[in-house]
Amino acid sequence: MSDNKFLTAEEVSERYRGSVSVGTLRNWRAMRIGPTFVKIGKAVLYPTNELDAWDQKNTVSCRASKRPNVDDGKEA
């Protein structure tokens, strides 16, 4: 038996600090976008390993900004 853990839509919303609402998750499910979910009867559950994978897929990498050379006060 696998050790998968599942979150409800409310718990997923809390995981993302409310920036993804339960309503948004509902809309995403209807459009088949967003994180993978499992539906058993009326229960909608989100496997935590799938949420972790979704986080990785949506990670934005930033490159170091190029800053102009700043004169450090030393004279040549």
PDB file with SEQRES, HELIX, SHEET and CRYST1 records, atoms N, CA, C and O in Angstrom:
SEQRES   1 A   76  MET SER ASP ASN LYS PHE LEU THR ALA GLU GLU VAL SER          
SEQRES   2 A   76  GLU ARG TYR ARG GLY SER VAL SER VAL GLY THR LEU ARG          
SEQRES   3 A   76  ASN TRP ARG ALA MET ARG ILE GLY PRO THR PHE VAL LYS          
SEQRES   4 A   76  ILE GLY LYS ALA VAL LEU TYR PRO THR ASN GLU LEU ASP          
SEQRES   5 A   76  ALA TRP ASP GLN LYS ASN THR VAL SER CYS ARG ALA SER          
SEQRES   6 A   76  LYS ARG PRO ASN VAL ASP ASP GLY LYS GLU ALA                  
HELIX    1 AA1 ALA A    9  ARG A   15  1                                   7    
HELIX    2 AA2 VAL A   22  MET A   31  1                                  10    
HELIX    3 AA3 THR A   48  LYS A   57  1                                  10    
SHEET    1 AA1 3 PHE A   6  LEU A   7  0                                        
SHEET    2 AA1 3 ALA A  43  PRO A  47 -1                                        
SHEET    3 AA1 3 VAL A  38  ILE A  40 -1                                        
CRYST1    1.000    1.000    1.000  90.00  90.00  90.00 P 1           1          
ATOM      1  N   MET A   1       0.840  -1.186   0.000  1.00  0.00           N  
ATOM      2  CA  MET A   1       0.000   0.000   0.000  1.00  0.00           C  
ATOM      3  C   MET A   1       0.883   1.248   0.000  1.00  0.00           C  
ATOM      4  O   MET A   1       1.887   1.304   0.711  1.00  0.00           O  
ATOM      5  N   SER A   2       0.514   2.227  -0.785  1.00  0.00           N  
ATOM      6  CA  SER A   2       1.342   3.436  -0.877  1.00  0.00           C  
ATOM      7  C   SER A   2       1.088   4.355   0.318  1.00  0.00           C  
ATOM      8  O   SER A   2       0.068   4.262   1.001  1.00  0.00           O  
ATOM      9  N   ASP A   3       2.040   5.230   0.536  1.00  0.00           N  
ATOM     10  CA  ASP A   3       1.962   6.162   1.662  1.00  0.00           C  
ATOM     11  C   ASP A   3       1.525   7.553   1.210  1.00  0.00           C  
ATOM     12  O   ASP A   3       1.927   8.551   1.807  1.00  0.00           O  
ATOM     13  N   ASN A   4       0.705   7.627   0.159  1.00  0.00           N  
ATOM     14  CA  ASN A   4       0.280   8.928  -0.346  1.00  0.00           C  
ATOM     15  C   ASN A   4      -0.528   9.684   0.695  1.00  0.00           C  
ATOM     16  O   ASN A   4      -1.351   9.110   1.408  1.00  0.00           O  
ATOM     17  N   LYS A   5      -0.275  10.974   0.766  1.00  0.00           N  
ATOM     18  CA  LYS A   5      -1.077  11.854   1.610  1.00  0.00           C  
ATOM     19  C   LYS A   5      -1.900  12.732   0.678  1.00  0.00           C  
ATOM     20  O   LYS A   5      -1.457  13.077  -0.418  1.00  0.00           O  
ATOM     21  N   PHE A   6      -3.095  13.086   1.121  1.00  0.00           N  
ATOM     22  CA  PHE A   6      -4.008  13.860   0.297  1.00  0.00           C  
ATOM     23  C   PHE A   6      -4.469  15.098   1.058  1.00  0.00           C  
ATOM     24  O   PHE A   6      -4.580  15.093   2.284  1.00  0.00           O  
ATOM     25  N   LEU A   7      -4.734  16.163   0.293  1.00  0.00           N  
ATOM     26  CA  LEU A   7      -5.279  17.391   0.866  1.00  0.00           C  
ATOM     27  C   LEU A   7      -6.624  17.688   0.229  1.00  0.00           C  
ATOM     28  O   LEU A   7      -6.848  17.379  -0.941  1.00  0.00           O  
ATOM     29  N   THR A   8      -7.519  18.287   1.002  1.00  0.00           N  
ATOM     30  CA  THR A   8      -8.784  18.772   0.453  1.00  0.00           C  
ATOM     31  C   THR A   8      -8.524  20.097  -0.265  1.00  0.00           C  
ATOM     32  O   THR A   8      -7.439  20.667  -0.151  1.00  0.00           O  
ATOM     33  N   ALA A   9      -9.520  20.582  -1.000  1.00  0.00           N  
ATOM     34  CA  ALA A   9      -9.381  21.868  -1.687  1.00  0.00           C  
ATOM     35  C   ALA A   9      -9.100  22.991  -0.690  1.00  0.00           C  
ATOM     36  O   ALA A   9      -8.310  23.893  -0.967  1.00  0.00           O  
ATOM     37  N   GLU A  10      -9.747  22.929   0.466  1.00  0.00           N  
ATOM     38  CA  GLU A  10      -9.528  23.945   1.496  1.00  0.00           C  
ATOM     39  C   GLU A  10      -8.081  23.920   1.986  1.00  0.00           C  
ATOM     40  O   GLU A  10      -7.466  24.966   2.186  1.00  0.00           O  
ATOM     41  N   GLU A  11      -7.548  22.716   2.175  1.00  0.00           N  
ATOM     42  CA  GLU A  11      -6.159  22.583   2.620  1.00  0.00           C  
ATOM     43  C   GLU A  11      -5.173  23.031   1.550  1.00  0.00           C  
ATOM     44  O   GLU A  11      -4.123  23.593   1.860  1.00  0.00           O  
ATOM     45  N   VAL A  12      -5.516  22.779   0.282  1.00  0.00           N  
ATOM     46  CA  VAL A  12      -4.653  23.248  -0.814  1.00  0.00           C  
ATOM     47  C   VAL A  12      -4.642  24.775  -0.835  1.00  0.00           C  
ATOM     48  O   VAL A  12      -3.591  25.388  -1.027  1.00  0.00           O  
ATOM     49  N   SER A  13      -5.795  25.381  -0.641  1.00  0.00           N  
ATOM     50  CA  SER A  13      -5.874  26.842  -0.587  1.00  0.00           C  
ATOM     51  C   SER A  13      -4.999  27.382   0.546  1.00  0.00           C  
ATOM     52  O   SER A  13      -4.298  28.379   0.372  1.00  0.00           O  
ATOM     53  N   GLU A  14      -5.042  26.726   1.698  1.00  0.00           N  
ATOM     54  CA  GLU A  14      -4.189  27.131   2.819  1.00  0.00           C  
ATOM     55  C   GLU A  14      -2.713  26.938   2.493  1.00  0.00           C  
ATOM     56  O   GLU A  14      -1.877  27.763   2.861  1.00  0.00           O  
ATOM     57  N   ARG A  15      -2.397  25.843   1.800  1.00  0.00           N  
ATOM     58  CA  ARG A  15      -1.005  25.567   1.417  1.00  0.00           C  
ATOM     59  C   ARG A  15      -0.431  26.715   0.598  1.00  0.00           C  
ATOM     60  O   ARG A  15       0.739  27.067   0.746  1.00  0.00           O  
ATOM     61  N   TYR A  16      -1.261  27.297  -0.270  1.00  0.00           N  
ATOM     62  CA  TYR A  16      -0.822  28.416  -1.111  1.00  0.00           C  
ATOM     63  C   TYR A  16      -1.230  29.757  -0.507  1.00  0.00           C  
ATOM     64  O   TYR A  16      -1.366  30.753  -1.216  1.00  0.00           O  
ATOM     65  N   ARG A  17      -1.423  29.769   0.803  1.00  0.00           N  
ATOM     66  CA  ARG A  17      -1.685  30.978   1.590  1.00  0.00           C  
ATOM     67  C   ARG A  17      -2.838  31.813   1.043  1.00  0.00           C  
ATOM     68  O   ARG A  17      -2.808  33.042   1.098  1.00  0.00           O  
ATOM     69  N   GLY A  18      -3.843  31.139   0.520  1.00  0.00           N  
ATOM     70  CA  GLY A  18      -5.034  31.825   0.049  1.00  0.00           C  
ATOM     71  C   GLY A  18      -4.914  32.461  -1.324  1.00  0.00           C  
ATOM     72  O   GLY A  18      -5.883  33.030  -1.827  1.00  0.00           O  
ATOM     73  N   SER A  19      -3.729  32.373  -1.944  1.00  0.00           N  
ATOM     74  CA  SER A  19      -3.580  32.979  -3.269  1.00  0.00           C  
ATOM     75  C   SER A  19      -4.261  32.144  -4.351  1.00  0.00           C  
ATOM     76  O   SER A  19      -4.500  32.629  -5.457  1.00  0.00           O  
ATOM     77  N   VAL A  20      -4.570  30.894  -4.030  1.00  0.00           N  
ATOM     78  CA  VAL A  20      -5.385  30.040  -4.892  1.00  0.00           C  
ATOM     79  C   VAL A  20      -6.614  29.679  -4.066  1.00  0.00           C  
ATOM     80  O   VAL A  20      -6.517  28.938  -3.087  1.00  0.00           O  
ATOM     81  N   SER A  21      -7.759  30.202  -4.461  1.00  0.00           N  
ATOM     82  CA  SER A  21      -8.972  29.972  -3.670  1.00  0.00           C  
ATOM     83  C   SER A  21      -9.602  28.622  -4.015  1.00  0.00           C  
ATOM     84  O   SER A  21      -9.264  27.996  -5.020  1.00  0.00           O  
ATOM     85  N   VAL A  22     -10.517  28.199  -3.163  1.00  0.00           N  
ATOM     86  CA  VAL A  22     -11.262  26.965  -3.403  1.00  0.00           C  
ATOM     87  C   VAL A  22     -12.050  27.093  -4.704  1.00  0.00           C  
ATOM     88  O   VAL A  22     -12.158  26.130  -5.463  1.00  0.00           O  
ATOM     89  N   GLY A  23     -12.598  28.273  -4.962  1.00  0.00           N  
ATOM     90  CA  GLY A  23     -13.341  28.514  -6.207  1.00  0.00           C  
ATOM     91  C   GLY A  23     -12.450  28.404  -7.434  1.00  0.00           C  
ATOM     92  O   GLY A  23     -12.861  27.869  -8.463  1.00  0.00           O  
ATOM     93  N   THR A  24     -11.228  28.913  -7.322  1.00  0.00           N  
ATOM     94  CA  THR A  24     -10.278  28.803  -8.437  1.00  0.00           C  
ATOM     95  C   THR A  24      -9.954  27.334  -8.695  1.00  0.00           C  
ATOM     96  O   THR A  24      -9.912  26.895  -9.845  1.00  0.00           O  
ATOM     97  N   LEU A  25      -9.727  26.585  -7.634  1.00  0.00           N  
ATOM     98  CA  LEU A  25      -9.461  25.153  -7.800  1.00  0.00           C  
ATOM     99  C   LEU A  25     -10.645  24.464  -8.478  1.00  0.00           C  
ATOM    100  O   LEU A  25     -10.453  23.602  -9.337  1.00  0.00           O  
ATOM    101  N   ARG A  26     -11.857  24.835  -8.101  1.00  0.00           N  
ATOM    102  CA  ARG A  26     -13.065  24.259  -8.712  1.00  0.00           C  
ATOM    103  C   ARG A  26     -13.106  24.583 -10.212  1.00  0.00           C  
ATOM    104  O   ARG A  26     -13.386  23.712 -11.036  1.00  0.00           O  
ATOM    105  N   ASN A  27     -12.824  25.845 -10.551  1.00  0.00           N  
ATOM    106  CA  ASN A  27     -12.815  26.235 -11.963  1.00  0.00           C  
ATOM    107  C   ASN A  27     -11.726  25.497 -12.738  1.00  0.00           C  
ATOM    108  O   ASN A  27     -11.955  25.040 -13.858  1.00  0.00           O  
ATOM    109  N   TRP A  28     -10.536  25.382 -12.134  1.00  0.00           N  
ATOM    110  CA  TRP A  28      -9.442  24.666 -12.791  1.00  0.00           C  
ATOM    111  C   TRP A  28      -9.812  23.205 -13.043  1.00  0.00           C  
ATOM    112  O   TRP A  28      -9.493  22.658 -14.098  1.00  0.00           O  
ATOM    113  N   ARG A  29     -10.484  22.572 -12.078  1.00  0.00           N  
ATOM    114  CA  ARG A  29     -10.906  21.180 -12.273  1.00  0.00           C  
ATOM    115  C   ARG A  29     -11.864  21.079 -13.451  1.00  0.00           C  
ATOM    116  O   ARG A  29     -11.761  20.151 -14.253  1.00  0.00           O  
ATOM    117  N   ALA A  30     -12.784  22.011 -13.566  1.00  0.00           N  
ATOM    118  CA  ALA A  30     -13.754  21.988 -14.664  1.00  0.00           C  
ATOM    119  C   ALA A  30     -13.060  22.174 -16.015  1.00  0.00           C  
ATOM    120  O   ALA A  30     -13.485  21.611 -17.024  1.00  0.00           O  
ATOM    121  N   MET A  31     -11.987  22.971 -16.022  1.00  0.00           N  
ATOM    122  CA  MET A  31     -11.245  23.229 -17.269  1.00  0.00           C  
ATOM    123  C   MET A  31     -10.101  22.239 -17.488  1.00  0.00           C  
ATOM    124  O   MET A  31      -9.405  22.298 -18.501  1.00  0.00           O  
ATOM    125  N   ARG A  32      -9.913  21.321 -16.520  1.00  0.00           N  
ATOM    126  CA  ARG A  32      -8.843  20.322 -16.572  1.00  0.00           C  
ATOM    127  C   ARG A  32      -7.450  20.966 -16.625  1.00  0.00           C  
ATOM    128  O   ARG A  32      -6.571  20.522 -17.363  1.00  0.00           O  
ATOM    129  N   ILE A  33      -7.278  22.018 -15.825  1.00  0.00           N  
ATOM    130  CA  ILE A  33      -5.968  22.638 -15.661  1.00  0.00           C  
ATOM    131  C   ILE A  33      -5.646  22.655 -14.167  1.00  0.00           C  
ATOM    132  O   ILE A  33      -6.492  22.297 -13.348  1.00  0.00           O  
ATOM    133  N   GLY A  34      -4.450  23.062 -13.813  1.00  0.00           N  
ATOM    134  CA  GLY A  34      -4.082  23.117 -12.405  1.00  0.00           C  
ATOM    135  C   GLY A  34      -3.518  21.786 -11.927  1.00  0.00           C  
ATOM    136  O   GLY A  34      -3.190  20.912 -12.728  1.00  0.00           O  
ATOM    137  N   PRO A  35      -3.412  21.648 -10.614  1.00  0.00           N  
ATOM    138  CA  PRO A  35      -2.813  20.428 -10.065  1.00  0.00           C  
ATOM    139  C   PRO A  35      -3.704  19.205 -10.261  1.00  0.00           C  
ATOM    140  O   PRO A  35      -4.929  19.310 -10.313  1.00  0.00           O  
ATOM    141  N   THR A  36      -3.062  18.051 -10.367  1.00  0.00           N  
ATOM    142  CA  THR A  36      -3.764  16.778 -10.510  1.00  0.00           C  
ATOM    143  C   THR A  36      -4.574  16.488  -9.249  1.00  0.00           C  
ATOM    144  O   THR A  36      -4.128  16.765  -8.136  1.00  0.00           O  
ATOM    145  N   PHE A  37      -5.754  15.935  -9.432  1.00  0.00           N  
ATOM    146  CA  PHE A  37      -6.609  15.610  -8.292  1.00  0.00           C  
ATOM    147  C   PHE A  37      -7.196  14.221  -8.463  1.00  0.00           C  
ATOM    148  O   PHE A  37      -7.164  13.649  -9.553  1.00  0.00           O  
ATOM    149  N   VAL A  38      -7.733  13.685  -7.377  1.00  0.00           N  
ATOM    150  CA  VAL A  38      -8.408  12.394  -7.361  1.00  0.00           C  
ATOM    151  C   VAL A  38      -9.837  12.651  -6.921  1.00  0.00           C  
ATOM    152  O   VAL A  38     -10.079  13.387  -5.964  1.00  0.00           O  
ATOM    153  N   LYS A  39     -10.771  12.050  -7.616  1.00  0.00           N  
ATOM    154  CA  LYS A  39     -12.164  12.211  -7.228  1.00  0.00           C  
ATOM    155  C   LYS A  39     -12.729  10.841  -6.883  1.00  0.00           C  
ATOM    156  O   LYS A  39     -12.741   9.928  -7.708  1.00  0.00           O  
ATOM    157  N   ILE A  40     -13.196  10.720  -5.645  1.00  0.00           N  
ATOM    158  CA  ILE A  40     -13.804   9.478  -5.172  1.00  0.00           C  
ATOM    159  C   ILE A  40     -15.195   9.853  -4.675  1.00  0.00           C  
ATOM    160  O   ILE A  40     -15.346  10.465  -3.618  1.00  0.00           O  
ATOM    161  N   GLY A  41     -16.202   9.481  -5.445  1.00  0.00           N  
ATOM    162  CA  GLY A  41     -17.563   9.926  -5.132  1.00  0.00           C  
ATOM    163  C   GLY A  41     -17.606  11.440  -5.281  1.00  0.00           C  
ATOM    164  O   GLY A  41     -17.264  11.975  -6.335  1.00  0.00           O  
ATOM    165  N   LYS A  42     -18.022  12.123  -4.231  1.00  0.00           N  
ATOM    166  CA  LYS A  42     -18.050  13.588  -4.249  1.00  0.00           C  
ATOM    167  C   LYS A  42     -16.768  14.195  -3.697  1.00  0.00           C  
ATOM    168  O   LYS A  42     -16.542  15.399  -3.818  1.00  0.00           O  
ATOM    169  N   ALA A  43     -15.934  13.364  -3.093  1.00  0.00           N  
ATOM    170  CA  ALA A  43     -14.703  13.860  -2.486  1.00  0.00           C  
ATOM    171  C   ALA A  43     -13.656  14.170  -3.549  1.00  0.00           C  
ATOM    172  O   ALA A  43     -13.362  13.340  -4.409  1.00  0.00           O  
ATOM    173  N   VAL A  44     -13.098  15.379  -3.479  1.00  0.00           N  
ATOM    174  CA  VAL A  44     -12.008  15.791  -4.357  1.00  0.00           C  
ATOM    175  C   VAL A  44     -10.769  15.932  -3.483  1.00  0.00           C  
ATOM    176  O   VAL A  44     -10.751  16.707  -2.527  1.00  0.00           O  
ATOM    177  N   LEU A  45      -9.739  15.171  -3.825  1.00  0.00           N  
ATOM    178  CA  LEU A  45      -8.513  15.166  -3.033  1.00  0.00           C  
ATOM    179  C   LEU A  45      -7.313  15.405  -3.929  1.00  0.00           C  
ATOM    180  O   LEU A  45      -7.281  14.982  -5.084  1.00  0.00           O  
ATOM    181  N   TYR A  46      -6.330  16.089  -3.373  1.00  0.00           N  
ATOM    182  CA  TYR A  46      -5.108  16.416  -4.105  1.00  0.00           C  
ATOM    183  C   TYR A  46      -3.931  15.682  -3.465  1.00  0.00           C  
ATOM    184  O   TYR A  46      -3.587  15.958  -2.316  1.00  0.00           O  
ATOM    185  N   PRO A  47      -3.304  14.742  -4.198  1.00  0.00           N  
ATOM    186  CA  PRO A  47      -2.138  14.052  -3.645  1.00  0.00           C  
ATOM    187  C   PRO A  47      -0.995  15.053  -3.428  1.00  0.00           C  
ATOM    188  O   PRO A  47      -0.674  15.843  -4.317  1.00  0.00           O  
ATOM    189  N   THR A  48      -0.392  15.010  -2.250  1.00  0.00           N  
ATOM    190  CA  THR A  48       0.674  15.979  -1.952  1.00  0.00           C  
ATOM    191  C   THR A  48       1.866  15.823  -2.889  1.00  0.00           C  
ATOM    192  O   THR A  48       2.510  16.813  -3.237  1.00  0.00           O  
ATOM    193  N   ASN A  49       2.169  14.583  -3.305  1.00  0.00           N  
ATOM    194  CA  ASN A  49       3.294  14.412  -4.234  1.00  0.00           C  
ATOM    195  C   ASN A  49       2.990  15.059  -5.583  1.00  0.00           C  
ATOM    196  O   ASN A  49       3.904  15.545  -6.249  1.00  0.00           O  
ATOM    197  N   GLU A  50       1.724  15.073  -5.998  1.00  0.00           N  
ATOM    198  CA  GLU A  50       1.343  15.745  -7.245  1.00  0.00           C  
ATOM    199  C   GLU A  50       1.413  17.265  -7.087  1.00  0.00           C  
ATOM    200  O   GLU A  50       1.787  17.970  -8.024  1.00  0.00           O  
ATOM    201  N   LEU A  51       1.055  17.767  -5.909  1.00  0.00           N  
ATOM    202  CA  LEU A  51       1.173  19.208  -5.660  1.00  0.00           C  
ATOM    203  C   LEU A  51       2.647  19.628  -5.685  1.00  0.00           C  
ATOM    204  O   LEU A  51       2.988  20.686  -6.214  1.00  0.00           O  
ATOM    205  N   ASP A  52       3.518  18.788  -5.107  1.00  0.00           N  
ATOM    206  CA  ASP A  52       4.955  19.075  -5.143  1.00  0.00           C  
ATOM    207  C   ASP A  52       5.461  19.121  -6.579  1.00  0.00           C  
ATOM    208  O   ASP A  52       6.244  20.002  -6.936  1.00  0.00           O  
ATOM    209  N   ALA A  53       5.016  18.171  -7.406  1.00  0.00           N  
ATOM    210  CA  ALA A  53       5.408  18.144  -8.819  1.00  0.00           C  
ATOM    211  C   ALA A  53       4.875  19.367  -9.549  1.00  0.00           C  
ATOM    212  O   ALA A  53       5.568  19.933 -10.394  1.00  0.00           O  
ATOM    213  N   TRP A  54       3.654  19.781  -9.235  1.00  0.00           N  
ATOM    214  CA  TRP A  54       3.058  20.962  -9.862  1.00  0.00           C  
ATOM    215  C   TRP A  54       3.833  22.212  -9.469  1.00  0.00           C  
ATOM    216  O   TRP A  54       4.048  23.102 -10.292  1.00  0.00           O  
ATOM    217  N   ASP A  55       4.252  22.275  -8.204  1.00  0.00           N  
ATOM    218  CA  ASP A  55       5.089  23.398  -7.750  1.00  0.00           C  
ATOM    219  C   ASP A  55       6.370  23.470  -8.578  1.00  0.00           C  
ATOM    220  O   ASP A  55       6.759  24.544  -9.035  1.00  0.00           O  
ATOM    221  N   GLN A  56       7.018  22.329  -8.769  1.00  0.00           N  
ATOM    222  CA  GLN A  56       8.270  22.288  -9.526  1.00  0.00           C  
ATOM    223  C   GLN A  56       8.047  22.730 -10.968  1.00  0.00           C  
ATOM    224  O   GLN A  56       8.863  23.456 -11.535  1.00  0.00           O  
ATOM    225  N   LYS A  57       6.935  22.286 -11.559  1.00  0.00           N  
ATOM    226  CA  LYS A  57       6.627  22.639 -12.945  1.00  0.00           C  
ATOM    227  C   LYS A  57       6.387  24.143 -13.096  1.00  0.00           C  
ATOM    228  O   LYS A  57       6.644  24.714 -14.156  1.00  0.00           O  
ATOM    229  N   ASN A  58       5.900  24.774 -12.042  1.00  0.00           N  
ATOM    230  CA  ASN A  58       5.580  26.199 -12.093  1.00  0.00           C  
ATOM    231  C   ASN A  58       6.639  27.084 -11.447  1.00  0.00           C  
ATOM    232  O   ASN A  58       6.409  28.273 -11.225  1.00  0.00           O  
ATOM    233  N   THR A  59       7.792  26.508 -11.147  1.00  0.00           N  
ATOM    234  CA  THR A  59       8.878  27.283 -10.565  1.00  0.00           C  
ATOM    235  C   THR A  59       9.478  28.193 -11.632  1.00  0.00           C  
ATOM    236  O   THR A  59       9.757  27.761 -12.751  1.00  0.00           O  
ATOM    237  N   VAL A  60       9.670  29.439 -11.275  1.00  0.00           N  
ATOM    238  CA  VAL A  60      10.261  30.418 -12.187  1.00  0.00           C  
ATOM    239  C   VAL A  60      11.693  30.682 -11.737  1.00  0.00           C  
ATOM    240  O   VAL A  60      11.933  31.098 -10.604  1.00  0.00           O  
ATOM    241  N   SER A  61      12.636  30.437 -12.634  1.00  0.00           N  
ATOM    242  CA  SER A  61      14.040  30.686 -12.316  1.00  0.00           C  
ATOM    243  C   SER A  61      14.394  32.103 -12.746  1.00  0.00           C  
ATOM    244  O   SER A  61      14.040  32.551 -13.837  1.00  0.00           O  
ATOM    245  N   CYS A  62      15.084  32.777 -11.881  1.00  0.00           N  
ATOM    246  CA  CYS A  62      15.532  34.131 -12.182  1.00  0.00           C  
ATOM    247  C   CYS A  62      17.047  34.113 -12.343  1.00  0.00           C  
ATOM    248  O   CYS A  62      17.761  33.417 -11.621  1.00  0.00           O  
ATOM    249  N   ARG A  63      17.508  34.883 -13.291  1.00  0.00           N  
ATOM    250  CA  ARG A  63      18.956  34.970 -13.447  1.00  0.00           C  
ATOM    251  C   ARG A  63      19.442  36.194 -12.697  1.00  0.00           C  
ATOM    252  O   ARG A  63      18.681  37.127 -12.442  1.00  0.00           O  
ATOM    253  N   ALA A  64      20.696  36.178 -12.353  1.00  0.00           N  
ATOM    254  CA  ALA A  64      21.263  37.312 -11.626  1.00  0.00           C  
ATOM    255  C   ALA A  64      21.195  38.547 -12.499  1.00  0.00           C  
ATOM    256  O   ALA A  64      21.481  38.492 -13.695  1.00  0.00           O  
ATOM    257  N   SER A  65      20.818  39.650 -11.903  1.00  0.00           N  
ATOM    258  CA  SER A  65      20.743  40.884 -12.678  1.00  0.00           C  
ATOM    259  C   SER A  65      22.147  41.413 -12.899  1.00  0.00           C  
ATOM    260  O   SER A  65      23.024  41.260 -12.049  1.00  0.00           O  
ATOM    261  N   LYS A  66      22.345  42.028 -14.035  1.00  0.00           N  
ATOM    262  CA  LYS A  66      23.636  42.635 -14.330  1.00  0.00           C  
ATOM    263  C   LYS A  66      23.609  44.051 -13.793  1.00  0.00           C  
ATOM    264  O   LYS A  66      22.835  44.895 -14.244  1.00  0.00           O  
ATOM    265  N   ARG A  67      24.464  44.287 -12.828  1.00  0.00           N  
ATOM    266  CA  ARG A  67      24.516  45.608 -12.216  1.00  0.00           C  
ATOM    267  C   ARG A  67      25.724  46.334 -12.774  1.00  0.00           C  
ATOM    268  O   ARG A  67      26.786  45.741 -12.962  1.00  0.00           O  
ATOM    269  N   PRO A  68      25.556  47.600 -13.031  1.00  0.00           N  
ATOM    270  CA  PRO A  68      26.719  48.357 -13.523  1.00  0.00           C  
ATOM    271  C   PRO A  68      27.800  48.387 -12.445  1.00  0.00           C  
ATOM    272  O   PRO A  68      27.511  48.361 -11.249  1.00  0.00           O  
ATOM    273  N   ASN A  69      29.041  48.442 -12.895  1.00  0.00           N  
ATOM    274  CA  ASN A  69      30.140  48.531 -11.938  1.00  0.00           C  
ATOM    275  C   ASN A  69      30.009  49.804 -11.144  1.00  0.00           C  
ATOM    276  O   ASN A  69      29.855  50.888 -11.706  1.00  0.00           O  
ATOM    277  N   VAL A  70      30.068  49.671  -9.853  1.00  0.00           N  
ATOM    278  CA  VAL A  70      29.928  50.818  -8.963  1.00  0.00           C  
ATOM    279  C   VAL A  70      31.320  51.206  -8.515  1.00  0.00           C  
ATOM    280  O   VAL A  70      32.108  50.364  -8.084  1.00  0.00           O  
ATOM    281  N   ASP A  71      31.611  52.477  -8.619  1.00  0.00           N  
ATOM    282  CA  ASP A  71      32.918  52.963  -8.183  1.00  0.00           C  
ATOM    283  C   ASP A  71      33.015  52.788  -6.691  1.00  0.00           C  
ATOM    284  O   ASP A  71      32.170  53.276  -5.941  1.00  0.00           O  
ATOM    285  N   ASP A  72      34.050  52.087  -6.257  1.00  0.00           N  
ATOM    286  CA  ASP A  72      34.180  51.807  -4.840  1.00  0.00           C  
ATOM    287  C   ASP A  72      34.974  52.897  -4.108  1.00  0.00           C  
ATOM    288  O   ASP A  72      35.320  52.741  -2.937  1.00  0.00           O  
ATOM    289  N   GLY A  73      35.250  53.972  -4.791  1.00  0.00           N  
ATOM    290  CA  GLY A  73      35.938  55.082  -4.146  1.00  0.00           C  
ATOM    291  C   GLY A  73      37.449  55.026  -4.265  1.00  0.00           C  
ATOM    292  O   GLY A  73      38.138  55.955  -3.844  1.00  0.00           O  
ATOM    293  N   LYS A  74      37.974  53.948  -4.834  1.00  0.00           N  
ATOM    294  CA  LYS A  74      39.428  53.821  -4.998  1.00  0.00           C  
ATOM    295  C   LYS A  74      39.856  54.558  -6.251  1.00  0.00           C  
ATOM    296  O   LYS A  74      39.151  54.559  -7.260  1.00  0.00           O  
ATOM    297  N   GLU A  75      40.995  55.171  -6.176  1.00  0.00           N  
ATOM    298  CA  GLU A  75      41.530  55.855  -7.346  1.00  0.00           C  
ATOM    299  C   GLU A  75      42.538  54.969  -8.009  1.00  0.00           C  
ATOM    300  O   GLU A  75      43.265  54.235  -7.339  1.00  0.00           O  
ATOM    301  N   ALA A  76      42.593  55.027  -9.316  1.00  0.00           N  
ATOM    302  CA  ALA A  76      43.517  54.192 -10.092  1.00  0.00           C  
ATOM    303  C   ALA A  76      44.916  54.693 -10.050  1.00  0.00           C  
ATOM    304  O   ALA A  76      45.805  54.095 -10.655  1.00  0.00           O  
TER     305      ALA A  76                                                      
END                                                                             
